Amino acid sequence: MKKNILISLFLSLTYSVNAQQWNPNGDNTTSGAVITQNPNNTAANSAFSWYNNTARIRIGGTGNGIENGFLIQGVGEKKLFEVNDGFARVFNPNNREANITLSWLNNIARLRIGGSGIGAENGFEIQSTNEKKLLKLTHSGNLAIYGKIEAKEVKVSLTPTADFVFENNYNLPTLEFIENYIKEKKHLPEIASAKEMEKNGVNIGTFQIQLLQKIEELTLYTIQQEKKIKEQAQKIEDLESLNNKLLELQSRLEKLESEK
């Protein structure tokens, strides 16, 4: 019984000493910190402390840790994982400029894989070292790839198509108009010039529809030309028939003249 009382008294005294060391209003790692040291390696310990009245936790390593948040370190204060005020970051232990960051901007999440810096303003970004952008996906749904794209199949969903060309009320430009337009502008109507494409790029979906429109217009021109060719062929056939009849009449006349 006396042994249990002594143990309880010792624990109470120990708790009292530790409680006196804890200062909830402290802003440094001496008066406002709890530190757990590795008995075999004093350079690898853990600390729970305060900074500007905000809690911070460090597991492993030394020092005060990050300003506001949670930090896991390796030896030599090498950062491995960090959760700070507004972002979380996983460090590459061999290359600090190649890590993963999840942060916020204007209350919208942004995620960066690889590289360094803050990443895309709002969305997802993949970088290589030296902040070289590889891929960027914004919260609006826009995707940017800074390199070539190789795929077995690409599907672009965009409406309307160019079938309006086949409507009865479609105003098909004359070939004379097209000829004069090309002479002046050096490109087809409703198709951007080469300089505009170099400056602004090309919207593949819109461009495909524009090309389809021109193909359908060419189809209508071909049909018109075919009709004209058939009409001309019919006229030639009629002229040949008329010519044969005239030759036949001429032959009869000559025969009648010879019989007189």
CYANA upper distance limits for C-alpha pairs under 8 A (distance plus 0.5 A):
  1 MET  CA      5 ILE  CA      6.82
  2 LYS  CA      6 LEU  CA      6.70
  3 LYS  CA      7 ILE  CA      6.75
  4 ASN  CA      8 SER  CA      6.65
  5 ILE  CA      9 LEU  CA      6.58
  6 LEU  CA     10 PHE  CA      6.59
  7 ILE  CA     11 LEU  CA      6.70
  8 SER  CA     12 SER  CA      6.60
  9 LEU  CA     13 LEU  CA      6.68
 10 PHE  CA     14 THR  CA      6.63
 11 LEU  CA     15 TYR  CA      6.54
 12 SER  CA     16 SER  CA      6.58
 13 LEU  CA     17 VAL  CA      6.72
 14 THR  CA     18 ASN  CA      6.76
 15 TYR  CA     19 ALA  CA      6.42
 16 SER  CA     20 GLN  CA      6.63
 17 VAL  CA     21 GLN  CA      6.96
 18 ASN  CA     22 TRP  CA      7.08
 21 GLN  CA     31 SER  CA      7.42
 21 GLN  CA     32 GLY  CA      8.31
 22 TRP  CA     31 SER  CA      7.30
 22 TRP  CA     32 GLY  CA      6.26
 22 TRP  CA     33 ALA  CA      7.03
 22 TRP  CA     34 VAL  CA      7.65
 23 ASN  CA     31 SER  CA      6.29
 23 ASN  CA     32 GLY  CA      5.15
 23 ASN  CA     33 ALA  CA      7.94
 24 PRO  CA     32 GLY  CA      6.60
 25 ASN  CA     32 GLY  CA      7.37
 25 ASN  CA     53 ASN  CA      7.24
 26 GLY  CA     31 SER  CA      6.16
 26 GLY  CA     32 GLY  CA      4.79
 26 GLY  CA     33 ALA  CA      8.40
 26 GLY  CA     50 TRP  CA      6.93
 26 GLY  CA     51 TYR  CA      8.43
 26 GLY  CA     53 ASN  CA      7.74
 27 ASP  CA     31 SER  CA      8.05
 27 ASP  CA     32 GLY  CA      6.58
 27 ASP  CA     49 SER  CA      8.07
 27 ASP  CA     50 TRP  CA      5.43
 27 ASP  CA     51 TYR  CA      5.26
 27 ASP  CA     52 ASN  CA      6.27
 27 ASP  CA     53 ASN  CA      6.64
 28 ASN  CA     32 GLY  CA      6.11
 28 ASN  CA     33 ALA  CA      7.48
 28 ASN  CA     49 SER  CA      7.21
 28 ASN  CA     50 TRP  CA      6.44
 28 ASN  CA     51 TYR  CA      6.82
 28 ASN  CA     64 ASN  CA      8.46
 29 THR  CA     33 ALA  CA      5.19
 29 THR  CA     34 VAL  CA      8.23
 29 THR  CA     47 ALA  CA      8.47
 29 THR  CA     49 SER  CA      6.07
 29 THR  CA     50 TRP  CA      7.56
 29 THR  CA     64 ASN  CA      6.91
 32 GLY  CA     49 SER  CA      6.16
 32 GLY  CA     50 TRP  CA      6.64
 33 ALA  CA     47 ALA  CA      7.14
 33 ALA  CA     48 PHE  CA      5.95
 33 ALA  CA     49 SER  CA      4.61
 33 ALA  CA     50 TRP  CA      7.35
 34 VAL  CA     47 ALA  CA      6.04
 34 VAL  CA     48 PHE  CA      5.60
 34 VAL  CA     49 SER  CA      6.89
 35 ILE  CA     45 ASN  CA      7.64
 35 ILE  CA     46 SER  CA      6.14
 35 ILE  CA     47 ALA  CA      4.77
 35 ILE  CA     48 PHE  CA      6.94
 36 THR  CA     45 ASN  CA      6.10
 36 THR  CA     46 SER  CA      5.57
 36 THR  CA     47 ALA  CA      6.75
 37 GLN  CA     41 ASN  CA      8.24
 37 GLN  CA     42 THR  CA      6.47
 37 GLN  CA     44 ALA  CA      7.37
 37 GLN  CA     45 ASN  CA      4.86
 37 GLN  CA     46 SER  CA      6.94
 38 ASN  CA     42 THR  CA      6.03
 38 ASN  CA     43 ALA  CA      8.20
 38 ASN  CA     44 ALA  CA      6.34
 38 ASN  CA     45 ASN  CA      5.73
 41 ASN  CA     45 ASN  CA      8.32
 43 ALA  CA     60 GLY  CA      8.41
 43 ALA  CA     61 GLY  CA      6.15
 43 ALA  CA     62 THR  CA      6.11
 43 ALA  CA     75 VAL  CA      7.01
 43 ALA  CA     76 GLY  CA      7.61
 44 ALA  CA     60 GLY  CA      5.22
 44 ALA  CA     61 GLY  CA      4.85
 44 ALA  CA     62 THR  CA      6.65
 44 ALA  CA     74 GLY  CA      7.95
 44 ALA  CA     75 VAL  CA      6.65
 45 ASN  CA     59 ILE  CA      7.00
 45 ASN  CA     60 GLY  CA      5.25
 45 ASN  CA     61 GLY  CA      6.33
 45 ASN  CA     62 THR  CA      6.92
 46 SER  CA     57 ILE  CA      8.11
 46 SER  CA     58 ARG  CA      5.86
 46 SER  CA     59 ILE  CA      4.87
 46 SER  CA     60 GLY  CA      5.75
 46 SER  CA     61 GLY  CA      7.83
 46 SER  CA     62 THR  CA      8.18
 47 ALA  CA     57 ILE  CA      6.31
 47 ALA  CA     58 ARG  CA      5.61
 47 ALA  CA     59 ILE  CA      7.11
 47 ALA  CA     64 ASN  CA      8.13
 47 ALA  CA     65 GLY  CA      8.49
 48 PHE  CA     55 ALA  CA      7.73
 48 PHE  CA     56 ARG  CA      6.43
 48 PHE  CA     57 ILE  CA      5.11
 48 PHE  CA     58 ARG  CA      6.98
 49 SER  CA     55 ALA  CA      6.36
 49 SER  CA     56 ARG  CA      5.90
 49 SER  CA     57 ILE  CA      6.98
 49 SER  CA     64 ASN  CA      8.29
 50 TRP  CA     54 THR  CA      5.84
 50 TRP  CA     55 ALA  CA      5.06
 50 TRP  CA     56 ARG  CA      6.21
 50 TRP  CA     68 ASN  CA      8.48
 51 TYR  CA     55 ALA  CA      6.90
 51 TYR  CA     56 ARG  CA      7.50
 51 TYR  CA     67 GLU  CA      6.51
 51 TYR  CA     68 ASN  CA      7.05
 54 THR  CA     68 ASN  CA      6.52
 54 THR  CA     69 GLY  CA      8.46
 55 ALA  CA     68 ASN  CA      6.78
 55 ALA  CA     69 GLY  CA      7.02
 56 ARG  CA     65 GLY  CA      7.67
 56 ARG  CA     66 ILE  CA      7.29
 56 ARG  CA     67 GLU  CA      7.26
 56 ARG  CA     68 ASN  CA      5.71
 56 ARG  CA     69 GLY  CA      5.04
 56 ARG  CA     70 PHE  CA      6.17
 56 ARG  CA     71 LEU  CA      8.45
 57 ILE  CA     65 GLY  CA      7.50
 57 ILE  CA     66 ILE  CA      8.46
 57 ILE  CA     69 GLY  CA      6.73
 57 ILE  CA     70 PHE  CA      5.15
 57 ILE  CA     71 LEU  CA      6.59
 58 ARG  CA     64 ASN  CA      8.05
 58 ARG  CA     65 GLY  CA      5.89
 58 ARG  CA     66 ILE  CA      8.15
 58 ARG  CA     70 PHE  CA      6.43
 58 ARG  CA     71 LEU  CA      5.15
 58 ARG  CA     72 ILE  CA      6.29
 58 ARG  CA     73 GLN  CA      7.86
 59 ILE  CA     71 LEU  CA      6.68
 59 ILE  CA     72 ILE  CA      5.21
 59 ILE  CA     73 GLN  CA      6.71
 60 GLY  CA     72 ILE  CA      6.42
 60 GLY  CA     73 GLN  CA      5.38
 60 GLY  CA     74 GLY  CA      6.41
 60 GLY  CA     75 VAL  CA      7.67
 60 GLY  CA     77 GLU  CA      8.41
 61 GLY  CA     72 ILE  CA      8.20
 61 GLY  CA     73 GLN  CA      5.44
 61 GLY  CA     74 GLY  CA      5.84
 61 GLY  CA     75 VAL  CA      5.52
 61 GLY  CA     76 GLY  CA      6.63
 61 GLY  CA     77 GLU  CA      5.17
 61 GLY  CA     78 LYS  CA      7.62
 62 THR  CA     73 GLN  CA      8.48
 62 THR  CA     75 VAL  CA      8.34
 62 THR  CA     76 GLY  CA      7.79
 62 THR  CA     77 GLU  CA      6.16
 63 GLY  CA     77 GLU  CA      7.72
 65 GLY  CA     70 PHE  CA      8.37
 65 GLY  CA     71 LEU  CA      6.84
 66 ILE  CA     70 PHE  CA      7.51
 66 ILE  CA     71 LEU  CA      6.98
 66 ILE  CA     82 GLU  CA      8.33
 66 ILE  CA     84 ASN  CA      7.60
 67 GLU  CA     84 ASN  CA      7.96
 68 ASN  CA     84 ASN  CA      5.98
 68 ASN  CA     85 ASP  CA      6.27
 69 GLY  CA     82 GLU  CA      8.05
 69 GLY  CA     83 VAL  CA      5.88
 69 GLY  CA     84 ASN  CA      4.91
 69 GLY  CA     85 ASP  CA      6.74
 70 PHE  CA     82 GLU  CA      6.19
 70 PHE  CA     83 VAL  CA      5.35
 70 PHE  CA     84 ASN  CA      6.84
 71 LEU  CA     79 LYS  CA      7.85
 71 LEU  CA     80 LEU  CA      8.19
 71 LEU  CA     81 PHE  CA      6.25
 71 LEU  CA     82 GLU  CA      4.93
 71 LEU  CA     83 VAL  CA      6.80
 72 ILE  CA     79 LYS  CA      6.84
 72 ILE  CA     80 LEU  CA      6.09
 72 ILE  CA     81 PHE  CA      5.55
 72 ILE  CA     82 GLU  CA      6.88
 73 GLN  CA     77 GLU  CA      6.16
 73 GLN  CA     78 LYS  CA      5.79
 73 GLN  CA     79 LYS  CA      5.01
 73 GLN  CA     80 LEU  CA      5.74
 73 GLN  CA     81 PHE  CA      7.50
 74 GLY  CA     78 LYS  CA      5.44
 74 GLY  CA     79 LYS  CA      6.84
 74 GLY  CA     80 LEU  CA      7.10
 78 LYS  CA     93 PRO  CA      7.63
 79 LYS  CA     91 PHE  CA      6.95
 79 LYS  CA     93 PRO  CA      7.75
 80 LEU  CA     90 VAL  CA      6.47
 80 LEU  CA     91 PHE  CA      5.41
 80 LEU  CA     92 ASN  CA      7.43
 80 LEU  CA     93 PRO  CA      6.76
 81 PHE  CA     88 ALA  CA      8.22
 81 PHE  CA     89 ARG  CA      6.33
 81 PHE  CA     90 VAL  CA      5.04
 81 PHE  CA     91 PHE  CA      6.47
 82 GLU  CA     88 ALA  CA      6.13
 82 GLU  CA     89 ARG  CA      5.61
 82 GLU  CA     90 VAL  CA      6.93
 83 VAL  CA     87 PHE  CA      6.47
 83 VAL  CA     88 ALA  CA      4.73
 83 VAL  CA     89 ARG  CA      6.84
 84 ASN  CA     88 ALA  CA      6.63
 86 GLY  CA    103 SER  CA      6.22
 86 GLY  CA    104 TRP  CA      6.57
 87 PHE  CA    101 THR  CA      7.36
 87 PHE  CA    102 LEU  CA      5.89
 87 PHE  CA    103 SER  CA      4.47
 87 PHE  CA    104 TRP  CA      7.15
 88 ALA  CA    101 THR  CA      6.14
 88 ALA  CA    102 LEU  CA      5.62
 88 ALA  CA    103 SER  CA      6.86
 89 ARG  CA     99 ASN  CA      7.48
 89 ARG  CA    100 ILE  CA      5.96
 89 ARG  CA    101 THR  CA      4.83
 89 ARG  CA    102 LEU  CA      6.88
 90 VAL  CA     99 ASN  CA      6.10
 90 VAL  CA    100 ILE  CA      5.62
 90 VAL  CA    101 THR  CA      7.09
 91 PHE  CA     95 ASN  CA      8.26
 91 PHE  CA     96 ARG  CA      6.48
 91 PHE  CA     98 ALA  CA      7.45
 91 PHE  CA     99 ASN  CA      5.11
 91 PHE  CA    100 ILE  CA      7.18
 92 ASN  CA     96 ARG  CA      6.06
 92 ASN  CA     97 GLU  CA      8.17
 92 ASN  CA     98 ALA  CA      6.32
 92 ASN  CA     99 ASN  CA      5.87
 95 ASN  CA     99 ASN  CA      8.44
 97 GLU  CA    114 GLY  CA      8.06
 97 GLU  CA    115 GLY  CA      5.85
 97 GLU  CA    116 SER  CA      5.61
 97 GLU  CA    129 THR  CA      6.55
 97 GLU  CA    130 ASN  CA      7.44
 98 ALA  CA    113 ILE  CA      8.41
 98 ALA  CA    114 GLY  CA      5.07
 98 ALA  CA    115 GLY  CA      4.91
 98 ALA  CA    116 SER  CA      6.67
 98 ALA  CA    128 SER  CA      7.56
 98 ALA  CA    129 THR  CA      6.40
 99 ASN  CA    113 ILE  CA      6.84
 99 ASN  CA    114 GLY  CA      5.28
 99 ASN  CA    115 GLY  CA      6.61
 99 ASN  CA    116 SER  CA      7.18
100 ILE  CA    111 LEU  CA      8.09
100 ILE  CA    112 ARG  CA      6.11
100 ILE  CA    113 ILE  CA      4.99
100 ILE  CA    114 GLY  CA      6.11
100 ILE  CA    115 GLY  CA      8.37
101 THR  CA    111 LEU  CA      6.27
101 THR  CA    112 ARG  CA      5.59
101 THR  CA    113 ILE  CA      7.08
101 THR  CA    118 ILE  CA      8.26
102 LEU  CA    109 ALA  CA      7.65
102 LEU  CA    110 ARG  CA      6.36
102 LEU  CA    111 LEU  CA      5.03
102 LEU  CA    112 ARG  CA      6.96
103 SER  CA    109 ALA  CA      6.34
103 SER  CA    110 ARG  CA      5.84
103 SER  CA    111 LEU  CA      6.95
103 SER  CA    118 ILE  CA      8.46
104 TRP  CA    108 ILE  CA      5.96
104 TRP  CA    109 ALA  CA      5.03
104 TRP  CA    110 ARG  CA      6.17
104 TRP  CA    122 ASN  CA      8.22
105 LEU  CA    109 ALA  CA      6.99
105 LEU  CA    110 ARG  CA      7.63
105 LEU  CA    121 GLU  CA      7.00
105 LEU  CA    122 ASN  CA      6.99
108 ILE  CA    122 ASN  CA      6.49
108 ILE  CA    123 GLY  CA      8.27
109 ALA  CA    122 ASN  CA      6.67
109 ALA  CA    123 GLY  CA      6.86
110 ARG  CA    119 GLY  CA      7.82
110 ARG  CA    120 ALA  CA      6.87
110 ARG  CA    121 GLU  CA      7.08
110 ARG  CA    122 ASN  CA      5.49
110 ARG  CA    123 GLY  CA      4.92
110 ARG  CA    124 PHE  CA      6.16
110 ARG  CA    125 GLU  CA      8.42
111 LEU  CA    119 GLY  CA      7.52
111 LEU  CA    120 ALA  CA      7.84
111 LEU  CA    123 GLY  CA      6.64
111 LEU  CA    124 PHE  CA      5.15
111 LEU  CA    125 GLU  CA      6.64
112 ARG  CA    118 ILE  CA      8.04
112 ARG  CA    119 GLY  CA      5.79
112 ARG  CA    120 ALA  CA      7.57
112 ARG  CA    124 PHE  CA      6.37
112 ARG  CA    125 GLU  CA      5.19
112 ARG  CA    126 ILE  CA      6.16
112 ARG  CA    127 GLN  CA      7.80
113 ILE  CA    125 GLU  CA      6.82
113 ILE  CA    126 ILE  CA      5.23
113 ILE  CA    127 GLN  CA      6.70
114 GLY  CA    126 ILE  CA      6.43
114 GLY  CA    127 GLN  CA      5.36
114 GLY  CA    128 SER  CA      6.00
114 GLY  CA    129 THR  CA      7.40
115 GLY  CA    126 ILE  CA      8.08
115 GLY  CA    127 GLN  CA      5.25
115 GLY  CA    128 SER  CA      5.31
115 GLY  CA    129 THR  CA      4.99
115 GLY  CA    130 ASN  CA      6.51
115 GLY  CA    131 GLU  CA      5.24
115 GLY  CA    132 LYS  CA      7.50
116 SER  CA    127 GLN  CA      8.21
116 SER  CA    129 THR  CA      7.68
116 SER  CA    130 ASN  CA      7.39
116 SER  CA    131 GLU  CA      5.95
117 GLY  CA    131 GLU  CA      7.24
119 GLY  CA    124 PHE  CA      8.30
119 GLY  CA    125 GLU  CA      6.58
120 ALA  CA    124 PHE  CA      6.74
120 ALA  CA    125 GLU  CA      6.13
120 ALA  CA    136 LYS  CA      7.31
120 ALA  CA    137 LEU  CA      8.41
120 ALA  CA    138 THR  CA      7.78
121 GLU  CA    138 THR  CA      8.20
122 ASN  CA    138 THR  CA      6.04
122 ASN  CA    139 HIS  CA      6.11
123 GLY  CA    136 LYS  CA      7.97
123 GLY  CA    137 LEU  CA      6.02
123 GLY  CA    138 THR  CA      4.71
123 GLY  CA    139 HIS  CA      5.42
124 PHE  CA    136 LYS  CA      6.22
124 PHE  CA    137 LEU  CA      5.40
124 PHE  CA    138 THR  CA      6.77
125 GLU  CA    133 LYS  CA      8.03
125 GLU  CA    134 LEU  CA      8.12
125 GLU  CA    135 LEU  CA      6.04
125 GLU  CA    136 LYS  CA      4.83
125 GLU  CA    137 LEU  CA      6.71
126 ILE  CA    133 LYS  CA      6.88
126 ILE  CA    134 LEU  CA      6.02
126 ILE  CA    135 LEU  CA      5.57
126 ILE  CA    136 LYS  CA      6.99
127 GLN  CA    131 GLU  CA      6.24
127 GLN  CA    132 LYS  CA      5.87
127 GLN  CA    133 LYS  CA      5.05
127 GLN  CA    134 LEU  CA      5.71
127 GLN  CA    135 LEU  CA      7.51
128 SER  CA    132 LYS  CA      5.74
128 SER  CA    133 LYS  CA      7.07
128 SER  CA    134 LEU  CA      7.39
133 LYS  CA    146 TYR  CA      7.02
134 LEU  CA    145 ILE  CA      6.48
134 LEU  CA    146 TYR  CA      5.60
134 LEU  CA    147 GLY  CA      7.62
135 LEU  CA    143 LEU  CA      7.98
135 LEU  CA    144 ALA  CA      6.23
135 LEU  CA    145 ILE  CA      5.05
135 LEU  CA    146 TYR  CA      6.63
136 LYS  CA    143 LEU  CA      6.22
136 LYS  CA    144 ALA  CA      5.52
136 LYS  CA    145 ILE  CA      6.96
137 LEU  CA    141 GLY  CA      7.03
137 LEU  CA    142 ASN  CA      6.25
137 LEU  CA    143 LEU  CA      4.99
137 LEU  CA    144 ALA  CA      6.90
138 THR  CA    142 ASN  CA      5.95
138 THR  CA    143 LEU  CA      7.12
145 ILE  CA    149 ILE  CA      8.33
156 VAL  CA    205 GLY  CA      6.57
157 SER  CA    205 GLY  CA      8.01
158 LEU  CA    205 GLY  CA      6.77
158 LEU  CA    206 THR  CA      8.22
161 THR  CA    209 ILE  CA      6.45
162 ALA  CA    209 ILE  CA      6.35
162 ALA  CA    210 GLN  CA      7.77
162 ALA  CA    212 LEU  CA      6.75
162 ALA  CA    213 GLN  CA      5.56
162 ALA  CA    216 GLU  CA      8.34
163 ASP  CA    167 GLU  CA      7.94
163 ASP  CA    213 GLN  CA      8.04
163 ASP  CA    216 GLU  CA      8.42
164 PHE  CA    170 TYR  CA      7.50
165 VAL  CA    170 TYR  CA      6.29
165 VAL  CA    172 LEU  CA      8.21
165 VAL  CA    213 GLN  CA      7.23
165 VAL  CA    216 GLU  CA      7.14
165 VAL  CA    217 GLU  CA      7.29
166 PHE  CA    170 TYR  CA      7.41
166 PHE  CA    216 GLU  CA      8.23
172 LEU  CA    217 GLU  CA      7.67
173 PRO  CA    177 PHE  CA      6.87
173 PRO  CA    178 ILE  CA      7.37
174 THR  CA    178 ILE  CA      6.93
175 LEU  CA    179 GLU  CA      6.55
176 GLU  CA    180 ASN  CA      6.79
177 PHE  CA    181 TYR  CA      6.56
178 ILE  CA    182 ILE  CA      6.65
178 ILE  CA    188 LEU  CA      7.88
178 ILE  CA    189 PRO  CA      8.00
179 GLU  CA    183 LYS  CA      6.80
180 ASN  CA    184 GLU  CA      6.81
181 TYR  CA    185 LYS  CA      6.29
181 TYR  CA    186 LYS  CA      7.93
181 TYR  CA    187 HIS  CA      8.15
181 TYR  CA    188 LEU  CA      7.71
181 TYR  CA    189 PRO  CA      7.59
182 ILE  CA    186 LYS  CA      5.18
182 ILE  CA    187 HIS  CA      5.88
182 ILE  CA    188 LEU  CA      6.60
182 ILE  CA    189 PRO  CA      8.45
186 LYS  CA    193 SER  CA      8.31
187 HIS  CA    191 ILE  CA      7.45
187 HIS  CA    192 ALA  CA      8.02
187 HIS  CA    193 SER  CA      6.52
188 LEU  CA    192 ALA  CA      8.45
190 GLU  CA    210 GLN  CA      7.90
191 ILE  CA    207 PHE  CA      8.49
191 ILE  CA    210 GLN  CA      7.46
192 ALA  CA    196 GLU  CA      6.46
192 ALA  CA    197 MET  CA      6.96
193 SER  CA    197 MET  CA      6.84
194 ALA  CA    198 GLU  CA      6.71
195 LYS  CA    199 LYS  CA      6.68
196 GLU  CA    200 ASN  CA      6.35
196 GLU  CA    201 GLY  CA      7.92
197 MET  CA    201 GLY  CA      5.19
197 MET  CA    202 VAL  CA      6.28
202 VAL  CA    207 PHE  CA      7.35
203 ASN  CA    207 PHE  CA      6.33
204 ILE  CA    208 GLN  CA      6.45
205 GLY  CA    209 ILE  CA      7.00
206 THR  CA    210 GLN  CA      6.76
207 PHE  CA    211 LEU  CA      6.65
208 GLN  CA    212 LEU  CA      6.60
209 ILE  CA    213 GLN  CA      6.58
210 GLN  CA    214 LYS  CA      6.91
211 LEU  CA    215 ILE  CA      6.75
212 LEU  CA    216 GLU  CA      6.62
213 GLN  CA    217 GLU  CA      6.65
214 LYS  CA    218 LEU  CA      6.59
215 ILE  CA    219 THR  CA      6.69
216 GLU  CA    220 LEU  CA      6.89
217 GLU  CA    221 TYR  CA      6.74
218 LEU  CA    222 THR  CA      6.55
219 THR  CA    223 ILE  CA      6.71
220 LEU  CA    224 GLN  CA      6.67
221 TYR  CA    225 GLN  CA      6.59
222 THR  CA    226 GLU  CA      6.50
223 ILE  CA    227 LYS  CA      6.73
224 GLN  CA    228 LYS  CA      6.80
225 GLN  CA    229 ILE  CA      6.55
226 GLU  CA    230 LYS  CA      6.63
227 LYS  CA    231 GLU  CA      6.60
228 LYS  CA    232 GLN  CA      6.52
229 ILE  CA    233 ALA  CA      6.46
230 LYS  CA    234 GLN  CA      6.52
231 GLU  CA    235 LYS  CA      6.70
232 GLN  CA    236 ILE  CA      6.64
233 ALA  CA    237 GLU  CA      6.56
234 GLN  CA    238 ASP  CA      6.56
235 LYS  CA    239 LEU  CA      6.57
236 ILE  CA    240 GLU  CA      6.58
237 GLU  CA    241 SER  CA      6.67
238 ASP  CA    242 LEU  CA      6.60
239 LEU  CA    243 ASN  CA      6.43
240 GLU  CA    244 ASN  CA      6.61
241 SER  CA    245 LYS  CA      6.79
242 LEU  CA    246 LEU  CA      6.70
243 ASN  CA    247 LEU  CA      6.63
244 ASN  CA    248 GLU  CA      6.62
245 LYS  CA    249 LEU  CA      6.69
246 LEU  CA    250 GLN  CA      6.52
247 LEU  CA    251 SER  CA      6.64
248 GLU  CA    252 ARG  CA      6.86
249 LEU  CA    253 LEU  CA      6.65
250 GLN  CA    254 GLU  CA      6.66
251 SER  CA    255 LYS  CA      6.70
252 ARG  CA    256 LEU  CA      6.67
253 LEU  CA    257 GLU  CA      6.65
254 GLU  CA    258 SER  CA      6.77
255 LYS  CA    259 GLU  CA      6.92
256 LEU  CA    260 LYS  CA      7.25
